[in-house]
Amino acid sequence: IMQHTNQNIPQKAAIWVVVGVLALILIGSGFYSVSSTQRGIIATFGKINPTVVDAGLHVKIPFVQTVTKMSIQTVKLQQTTPSYTKDIQTAGVDYVLNFDPVPESMAVLYSNVGSNYIAKIVTPVVEGVLKDIIGNYNAADIVANRDEVRKAVELELSSQLPSEYVSNVRIQLVNIDFDDTFEQSIVDKQVAEQKALTAKNNTVRIQEEANQKVISAEADAKAMQIKANALRANPALTQYEAVQKWDGKLPSYMLGNSVPFINLAQ
């Protein structure tokens, strides 16, 4: 009998070891942690508690409660969506959307929409707003007023996206890719406008040069008139002018082929 009892001791020890390990696993499964960039969502037998679990170490009931963790960090959504302008030009819009999830609403958001709420409620709203706003502008106006279009889109998104779930909505229109033919027409228009501006500047320059010549000629004519009037009024000025221009030499004359050169100054 003692030998049989001694044989049962290892078996009982093994059982207690197994029970202890299971107990540790069970106890350990009751603890969970939530990081500062997350919020925890508790479900008891599948029913979600609308109050989120903040960051830290927490306890749950094993096999009864489950925990889902959702990020509350700023979401960056970068996508491309096709659209049409008011004048029926095709446009592929590359955009970057940033928004902040509302931390205290994550449990309700998870319950009502699910963890893939971006694809379900954010992306459809963004693409719909982009199509509506861009459809209000002609393509050339979008090119000329891109930031105005961006602000209009951002304002409409802030109005349409559910504020109980998302906040601080910002959007950037990284690129608006129009049809190649339209983009070439924009380039041609800019070149034509630059040439017209250059021609206008040349016209202004030529006109200014002509005006300066007229002013200079009028000044010269006026000076000559004043001088002529002065000479007529005082004949002595004629002699004075001659003296001012004389180089100090008397004129020389040739009296024919047979007469030597005579210098009257000698």
Buried (B, 14 or more C-beta within 10 A) or exposed (E): EEEEEEEEEEEEEEEEEEEEEEEEEEEEEBEBEBEEEBBBBBBEEEEBBEEBBEBEEBEBEBEEBBBBBBEBEEBEBEEEBEBEBEEEBEBEBBBEBBBBBBBBBBBBBBBBBEBEBBEEBBBEBBBBBBBBBBEEBEBBBBBEEEEEBBEBBBEBBBEBBBEEBBBEBBBBBEEBEBEEEBBEBBEEEEEEEEEEEEEEEEEEEEEEEEEEEEEEEEEEEEEEEEEEEEBEEEEEEEEEEEEEEEEEEEEEEEEEEEEEEEEEEE
